[in-house]
Structure formats: structure tokens, C-alpha cells
């Protein structure tokens, strides 16, 4: 993975975190909201 790709991925994560922060800040004034995140769990055999 090149440095350019790493930077692009980091920017995507930062943007997602900023959207979550804005959502959480807005939900302080509303009723409690539930955010469902999908989790991918890989079963690995030792």
C-alpha cells in the first residue's frame, strides 16, 4: 500500500468520525437514538 493510499484511507476514516461526532452532538437534543453497526467476525481456527 502506497503512502497516497494510506492517506486516502485515513481521510475516509476521519470523515466518518466527523459525521458520527456531528450525529452524536445533534442527538443530545433529541431522544436517545440507537445506531446499529454491522460487525464482521471472522472465525479463525488456531
N, C-alpha and C positions, 0 to 999 in steps of 0.2 A: 504494500500500500504506500503510495507516494505521500509526500507532505501535503500536497494540494488536496488529495482525497481525505486525509486526516482532518485538515482544516474545514473542508466542506461538511464532513460528518459532525464535527464539533459545533459548527454554526447551526446545523439542524437540531442538535440536542439543546443548544442554548435557546433557540426559537421556541421549541416545545416547552421548555421550562418556563419561559416568559409567559406563554399562553396559559399555562397552569397557574402561575402566580396571579395573573390578572383574573382568572376564573375564581380562584380562592378568595381574592380580595373582594370581588363582587358578591360572592356567596355569603360574606359576613353580614350583609344587609338583608339577605333573603333567608328563607327557611333552609334548614340543613339539606344539602344536596349530596347525592351519592354518585361517585364516579367509578364506573366499572372498568378496570383494566384487564385485558386478557393476558394470561400468563402462559408461556410455553415452557413446559417442564419436560426435559429430555430424560428418559430412563436410561441410565448407563449401568452396565454390568462391570464390576471390578474384575 
